[in-house]
């Protein structure tokens, strides 16, 4: 079966919801193609707003629409959405408490070969630091679907980051455990806990398999809800194991690793190893090539987990 | 009809009280924008504490959020809150009357303060009105220094692209900003041509502190179809007292005792003149 990109699921769900609710609107900044929102624009043109290449305007217009009863989904490359329009996200969305859902597409290093201008390796730190902003980084298309359905039902600001490419499934049809704002336990373990988000959940799950083959019991937690962080799940996963490993497609500061370290440090102190992108412009390549290079793959996570247990 | 000219001077007195009591405030811009806000709130807009939940009422965004003292005075006069509370609490520890608009207060739509946000947000509000085929109008007031923000022009582009004739923006053209003359800091002239080039209907208001001229301009804006309107309201920063008028250092200032006495005297005289000619 062909893999489905998370962004495609977002569009499909919005089209379905938008047909029933005319207040659901989608906005793009000349990004409908890259966001896979062309379907929405074609199906529901009266509910689609194009802002041109103007991300600040994209977010402010969304806030104005929300203030007048609309339910806007603003989709733009995560790199621009989270930095170019950061102040609009902070003031017009979070601070003014408008029902705007910010959809950061092609997040992390999805645009691998396009350089640092197109990478969003700061968005978790930036968005999480804003009061009243929620941050979600779903792992696969099943989870993205569940998340979107939950977000459609609420009326609060949120930032959602998804990657550009279709990724391998973590879950399977008919077996998609999901509770809003609660991390999903992919598997339980007694030696090491691996806490990951977004595209890093699948290699974390694979690493647990590799570790199992070596007689090491690794638990995997899918922390799609980076904010509000499910601290209870962190404490539960970290209690009883010897070490914790975090994995994220983000800079090494201020992201999931930092947050998990804070929780573990204060609630159940033990060794935490953070796997993240380097504090440098990343090497050119496809997502896979880049992840392999920085050992952000199943083998790399396995090695770090074993190192943590030493 | 209420004497709005006199009201504008009375509201200036409230602003002075706020600033003296709170020991802070963007006094110069409060004074320049007062007639603009008074005309919008007391003559143009269909808005009151009673109809805030009505989706058909008009909307307003105070983009030049630092002139919040003037905004508070107008909202209090409209009945959204008690002016005595504002004067007593403005800028004090833990106060809800902070130095920029906050939508936790009744009557305020959006939190502003960071410049260049009001117009793009207003575009969204006007667009929602068009989508829902509603008749409400959206107003926003910007400072002239503010329009150096690039986001203003992103909003300007979108407003004309979407033919938002339900949107009326005002530039409080007092020609002074914190560092001095706007034309020295970052030139805006010919402002009329700039907005026109962005597809807007542009109305120059020769005296933006004259209620009659503002009324004529806002009324004319209602009749324009197919494009948004901007009023370039030529105002006087610090309007109301010779102590402050056209002085850049009164952008943010608390008057001393001597200045205060003169300002109060000047405002009272102008209010009297407005009342009795």
Interface residues (C-beta under 8 A of the other chain):
Chain A: X25 X46 X47 X49 X51 X52 X54 X56 X57 X60 X61 X62 X63 X64 X65 X66 X67 X68 X69 X70 X72 X87 X88 X91 X92 X95 X96 X97 X98
Chain B: X55 X59 X103 X109 X110 X111 X112 X113 X114 X116 X117 X120 X121 X122 X123 X124 X125 X126 X127 X128 X129 X131 X132 X150 X151 X154 X155 X157 X158 X161
